[in-house]
């Protein structure tokens, strides 16, 4: 029933996966999102609804869900854990989800990706120009969604601060995406370069999700700071795990082609590590493959063997675990109630071991 909420799990019982986090705040979050992506007859809004996974290309409703709703879920959980009413943060949660999806639409164009979540990408169906237009419009909707906090009686100064946090995260994300694209033509990337890139591309939006949620739940500056840092470190762990799945993940679980990051010559952490730490002969072999204009399918098993021999998969898993542990250190300083602490701990555990 809209407006009525119950815990989906008893106190102390851990979340099993990310779907549990999103379902915890439904149907209110879904209702908020659908109210923003208008039922206008303009095909522009149909393209947005398609990307969000609500309809197919012909406009028929889809039974399967869209994205993980991780960022808005973290925002609402942070607000509640900080002592606030999570319903008042729904406009901010919706803004975060729309901003995230705007970046995905553009990312698909920039990476020339033909599929997302097992469906043709927006630009693949309607063309690059309309894909860019759809992403731009969704960015505007995200900003307008955040301003709906006014209807929740959130003070203007706090709305402005939330808007600044969101915009700064978006700028950091663009900076990280710039670095990611520039890495494709380089072979001199160090691990520190990579960490700087994902701090912008992924971790900044995670941090802002927790920070905005906490901001809407408390005046305690230290609690807001530590929850934001929890999000930043969780985002680092999430992206590193994503890199592992981009090479060794199962297509049926990730929704991406097997070894998709190798095919696209992405300089993710396993590849960067192997290029630096493999023996001279194997390192030269790996570099020579990545110097090719395109990596042919027959080279993919060889690349994966070289990465395995260099210990790149284990190194990356250990790195994700380190960032997860740093996130938990920040959580311990945040002073949230035990039941919420268990939820955050479970999420951190899931992020480092997820298969999708």
C-alpha positions as CSV (number, residue, x, y, z in Angstrom):
1,X,0.0,0.0,0.0
2,X,1.5,3.4,-1.0
3,X,2.7,5.4,1.9
4,X,2.9,2.4,4.3
5,X,6.3,0.9,5.0
6,X,7.6,-2.1,6.8
7,X,11.1,-3.5,7.2
8,X,11.5,-6.2,4.7
9,X,13.8,-8.1,7.1
10,X,13.7,-8.5,10.9
11,X,16.2,-6.5,12.8
12,X,19.7,-8.1,12.7
13,X,19.0,-10.2,9.6
14,X,21.4,-9.3,6.8
15,X,20.5,-8.4,3.2
16,X,21.3,-11.2,0.8
17,X,21.7,-9.0,-2.3
18,X,21.2,-5.6,-3.8
19,X,17.6,-6.3,-4.8
20,X,16.8,-6.5,-1.1
21,X,18.0,-3.0,-0.7
22,X,15.9,-1.6,-3.6
23,X,12.8,-3.5,-2.6
24,X,13.1,-2.2,1.0
25,X,11.9,1.2,-0.1
26,X,9.4,0.2,-2.9
27,X,6.8,1.0,-4.1
28,X,7.4,4.6,-3.0
29,X,10.7,4.9,-4.8
30,X,9.3,3.4,-8.0
31,X,6.3,5.7,-7.7
32,X,8.6,8.8,-7.3
33,X,10.6,7.8,-10.4
34,X,7.6,7.2,-12.6
35,X,6.0,10.5,-11.6
36,X,9.1,12.3,-13.0
37,X,9.5,10.4,-16.3
38,X,6.3,11.8,-17.8
39,X,3.7,9.9,-19.7
40,X,4.0,12.5,-22.4
41,X,3.3,11.3,-26.0
42,X,6.7,12.6,-27.0
43,X,9.0,9.7,-28.0
44,X,11.7,11.3,-25.9
45,X,10.1,10.1,-22.7
46,X,9.4,6.7,-24.2
47,X,13.1,6.4,-24.8
48,X,13.8,7.2,-21.1
49,X,11.2,4.7,-20.0
50,X,12.8,2.1,-22.3
51,X,16.3,2.7,-20.9
52,X,14.9,2.4,-17.3
53,X,13.6,-1.0,-18.2
54,X,9.9,-0.2,-17.9
55,X,8.9,-0.8,-21.5
56,X,10.2,-2.5,-24.6
57,X,11.1,-0.6,-27.8
58,X,7.4,-0.9,-28.9
59,X,6.1,0.7,-25.7
60,X,4.8,-2.5,-24.1
61,X,5.3,-2.9,-20.4
62,X,8.1,-5.2,-19.4
63,X,7.8,-7.6,-16.5
64,X,11.5,-7.6,-15.6
65,X,13.0,-4.7,-13.5
66,X,15.6,-2.3,-14.8
67,X,18.7,-1.3,-12.8
68,X,19.8,-2.3,-9.3
69,X,18.5,1.0,-7.7
70,X,21.7,0.8,-5.6
71,X,22.4,4.5,-5.4
72,X,18.9,5.7,-4.4
73,X,18.6,2.8,-2.0
74,X,21.8,3.8,-0.3
75,X,20.6,7.4,-0.1
76,X,17.3,6.4,1.6
77,X,19.1,3.9,3.9
78,X,21.6,6.6,4.9
79,X,18.8,9.1,5.7
80,X,17.0,6.5,7.8
81,X,20.2,5.4,9.6
82,X,21.1,9.0,10.4
83,X,17.7,9.4,12.1
84,X,15.6,10.9,9.4
85,X,12.3,10.0,7.7
86,X,13.5,8.3,4.4
87,X,10.3,9.4,2.6
88,X,11.4,13.0,2.8
89,X,14.5,12.0,0.8
90,X,12.6,10.3,-2.0
91,X,13.1,13.3,-4.4
92,X,16.8,13.1,-3.8
93,X,16.9,9.4,-4.3
94,X,15.1,9.7,-7.6
95,X,17.5,12.5,-8.7
96,X,20.4,10.2,-8.0
97,X,18.9,7.3,-10.0
98,X,18.1,9.6,-13.0
99,X,21.6,11.1,-12.9
100,X,23.2,7.7,-12.8
101,X,21.1,6.6,-15.8
102,X,21.8,9.7,-17.8
103,X,25.5,8.8,-17.5
104,X,24.8,5.2,-18.6
105,X,23.0,6.4,-21.7
106,X,26.0,8.6,-22.7
107,X,28.5,5.9,-21.6
108,X,26.9,3.4,-24.0
109,X,27.4,5.9,-26.8
110,X,31.0,6.7,-25.9
111,X,31.9,3.0,-25.5
112,X,29.9,1.9,-28.6
113,X,28.0,-0.6,-26.5
114,X,25.1,-2.3,-28.3
115,X,23.5,-3.9,-25.2
116,X,22.7,-3.0,-21.6
117,X,20.9,-5.3,-19.2
118,X,20.3,-7.8,-22.1
119,X,18.5,-5.2,-24.3
120,X,19.7,-3.0,-27.2
121,X,21.0,0.3,-25.9
122,X,19.0,3.5,-26.5
123,X,21.4,4.8,-29.2
124,X,21.3,1.4,-30.9
125,X,17.5,1.6,-31.3
126,X,17.1,5.3,-32.0
127,X,20.5,6.5,-33.1
128,X,23.4,8.4,-31.5
129,X,21.9,11.9,-31.8
130,X,18.6,10.9,-30.0
131,X,20.6,8.9,-27.5
132,X,22.5,12.0,-26.6
133,X,19.3,14.0,-26.4
134,X,17.7,11.4,-24.2
135,X,20.6,11.5,-21.8
136,X,20.6,15.3,-21.7
137,X,16.9,15.4,-20.9
138,X,17.3,12.8,-18.1
139,X,20.1,15.0,-16.6
140,X,17.7,17.9,-16.5
141,X,15.0,15.8,-14.9
142,X,17.5,14.7,-12.2
143,X,18.1,18.3,-11.3
144,X,14.4,19.1,-11.3
145,X,13.7,16.0,-9.1
146,X,16.0,17.3,-6.5
147,X,14.2,20.6,-6.3
148,X,11.1,18.6,-5.3
149,X,12.6,18.5,-1.8
150,X,10.9,21.8,-1.3
151,X,7.6,20.0,-1.2
152,X,8.9,17.9,1.6
153,X,9.6,21.1,3.7
154,X,13.3,20.7,3.4
155,X,14.9,24.1,4.2
156,X,16.2,25.9,1.1
157,X,19.8,26.1,2.3
158,X,19.8,22.3,2.7
159,X,18.4,21.8,-0.8
160,X,21.1,24.1,-2.3
161,X,23.7,22.1,-0.4
162,X,22.3,18.8,-1.8
163,X,22.3,20.3,-5.3
164,X,25.9,21.3,-4.9
165,X,26.9,17.8,-3.7
166,X,25.0,16.3,-6.7
167,X,26.6,18.6,-9.3
168,X,30.1,18.2,-7.9
169,X,29.7,14.4,-8.1
170,X,28.5,14.7,-11.7
171,X,31.5,16.8,-12.6
172,X,33.8,14.3,-10.9
173,X,32.1,11.6,-12.8
174,X,32.7,13.4,-16.1
175,X,36.4,13.8,-15.2
176,X,36.6,10.1,-14.4
177,X,35.0,9.2,-17.7
178,X,37.4,11.5,-19.5
179,X,40.3,9.6,-17.9
180,X,38.7,6.2,-18.7
181,X,38.4,7.0,-22.4
182,X,41.9,8.5,-22.6
183,X,43.3,5.3,-21.1
184,X,42.1,3.3,-24.1
185,X,45.0,4.7,-26.2
186,X,47.6,4.5,-23.5
187,X,49.9,1.8,-22.3
188,X,51.7,3.8,-19.5
189,X,48.9,3.8,-16.9
190,X,49.8,3.1,-13.3
191,X,47.6,1.7,-10.6
192,X,47.4,5.2,-9.0
193,X,46.1,6.6,-12.3
194,X,43.4,4.0,-12.3
195,X,42.4,4.7,-8.7
196,X,42.1,8.4,-9.4
197,X,39.9,7.6,-12.4
198,X,37.4,5.4,-10.5
199,X,37.3,7.8,-7.6
200,X,35.6,10.1,-10.1
201,X,33.8,7.8,-12.4
202,X,32.1,5.6,-9.7
203,X,33.0,6.5,-6.1
204,X,31.9,10.1,-6.3
205,X,28.3,9.2,-6.9
206,X,28.3,6.6,-4.2
207,X,29.7,9.1,-1.8
208,X,27.1,11.7,-2.8
209,X,24.3,9.2,-2.4
210,X,25.2,8.5,1.2
211,X,26.1,12.2,1.9
212,X,22.8,13.6,0.6
213,X,20.8,10.9,2.4
214,X,22.6,11.7,5.7
215,X,22.2,15.5,5.1
216,X,18.5,15.0,4.9
217,X,18.4,12.9,8.1
218,X,20.6,14.7,10.5
219,X,22.5,18.0,11.4
220,X,25.5,16.0,12.7
221,X,28.4,17.0,10.5
222,X,30.6,14.1,11.6
223,X,27.9,11.5,10.9
224,X,27.4,13.0,7.4
225,X,31.1,13.0,6.8
226,X,31.7,9.4,7.8
227,X,28.7,8.1,5.9
228,X,29.9,9.9,2.8
229,X,33.3,8.3,3.2
230,X,31.7,4.9,3.7
231,X,30.0,5.5,0.3
232,X,33.2,6.6,-1.4
233,X,35.1,3.5,-0.3
234,X,32.2,1.3,-1.1
235,X,32.1,2.8,-4.6
236,X,35.8,2.0,-5.1
237,X,35.2,-1.6,-4.1
238,X,32.2,-1.8,-6.3
239,X,34.1,-0.6,-9.4
240,X,37.0,-2.9,-8.8
241,X,34.7,-5.9,-8.5
242,X,33.0,-4.7,-11.6
243,X,36.3,-4.8,-13.4
244,X,36.7,-8.4,-12.3
245,X,33.3,-9.3,-13.6
246,X,34.0,-7.5,-16.9
247,X,36.7,-10.1,-17.6
248,X,35.7,-13.2,-15.6
249,X,32.0,-12.7,-15.1
250,X,29.3,-15.0,-16.5
251,X,27.3,-13.5,-19.3
252,X,24.0,-15.0,-17.9
253,X,24.6,-13.1,-14.6
254,X,26.2,-9.8,-15.7
255,X,24.2,-9.2,-18.8
256,X,27.4,-8.4,-20.7
257,X,29.3,-10.3,-23.3
258,X,32.0,-12.6,-21.9
259,X,35.3,-10.7,-21.4
260,X,33.7,-7.5,-22.7
261,X,36.3,-5.3,-21.2
262,X,39.1,-7.1,-23.0
263,X,37.3,-6.8,-26.3
264,X,37.0,-3.0,-25.7
265,X,40.6,-2.8,-24.6
266,X,39.6,-1.3,-21.3
267,X,42.5,-0.6,-19.0
268,X,40.9,-1.9,-15.9
269,X,42.7,-2.8,-12.7
270,X,43.5,-6.4,-13.6
271,X,45.0,-5.4,-17.0
272,X,47.0,-2.4,-15.5
273,X,48.4,-4.6,-12.8
274,X,49.4,-7.4,-15.2
275,X,51.1,-4.9,-17.5
276,X,53.2,-3.7,-14.6
277,X,53.9,-7.0,-12.7
278,X,54.0,-9.8,-15.3
279,X,57.4,-11.1,-16.2
280,X,59.2,-9.3,-19.1
281,X,58.2,-11.8,-21.8
282,X,54.5,-12.1,-20.8
283,X,54.3,-8.3,-20.2
284,X,55.5,-7.7,-23.8
285,X,53.0,-10.2,-25.1
286,X,50.2,-8.6,-23.3
287,X,51.2,-5.1,-24.4
288,X,51.6,-6.2,-28.0
289,X,48.0,-7.6,-28.0
290,X,46.7,-4.3,-26.6
291,X,48.6,-2.3,-29.2
292,X,46.4,-3.9,-31.9
293,X,43.7,-1.8,-33.4
294,X,41.1,-4.3,-32.2
295,X,41.5,-7.5,-30.0
296,X,40.2,-10.4,-32.1
297,X,38.2,-13.1,-30.3
298,X,40.9,-15.7,-30.6
299,X,43.2,-13.5,-28.5
300,X,40.8,-13.3,-25.5
301,X,41.8,-16.7,-23.9
302,X,45.5,-15.7,-24.2
303,X,44.9,-12.4,-22.5
304,X,42.9,-14.1,-19.7
305,X,45.7,-16.6,-19.2
306,X,48.3,-13.9,-19.0
307,X,46.2,-12.0,-16.4
308,X,45.7,-15.2,-14.4
309,X,49.4,-16.0,-14.5
310,X,50.2,-12.5,-13.2
311,X,47.8,-12.9,-10.3
312,X,45.7,-10.0,-11.5
313,X,42.4,-11.5,-10.5
314,X,43.5,-12.2,-6.9
315,X,45.2,-8.8,-6.7
316,X,42.0,-7.1,-7.8
317,X,39.9,-9.1,-5.4
318,X,42.2,-8.2,-2.5
319,X,42.0,-4.5,-3.5
320,X,38.2,-4.6,-3.5
321,X,38.3,-6.1,0.0
322,X,40.7,-3.4,1.3
323,X,38.3,-0.7,0.2
324,X,35.4,-2.6,1.7
325,X,37.3,-2.7,5.0
326,X,38.0,1.0,4.8
327,X,34.3,1.6,4.2
328,X,33.5,-0.4,7.4
329,X,36.1,1.7,9.3
330,X,34.2,4.8,8.4
331,X,30.9,3.2,9.3
332,X,32.2,2.4,12.8
333,X,32.9,6.1,13.3
334,X,29.4,7.2,12.0
335,X,27.6,6.0,15.1
336,X,24.5,4.6,13.4
337,X,22.2,2.2,15.3
338,X,23.3,-1.5,15.3
339,X,20.5,-2.7,13.1
340,X,21.5,-0.3,10.3
341,X,25.1,-1.1,10.8
342,X,24.3,-4.7,10.1
343,X,22.6,-3.6,6.9
344,X,25.6,-1.6,5.7
345,X,28.0,-4.4,6.7
346,X,26.0,-6.9,4.7
347,X,26.0,-4.6,1.6
348,X,29.8,-4.2,1.8
349,X,30.2,-7.9,2.0
350,X,27.9,-8.4,-1.0
351,X,29.6,-5.8,-3.1
352,X,33.0,-7.5,-2.8
353,X,31.6,-10.9,-3.7
354,X,28.7,-10.1,-6.1
355,X,28.4,-12.0,-9.4
356,X,26.4,-9.4,-11.3
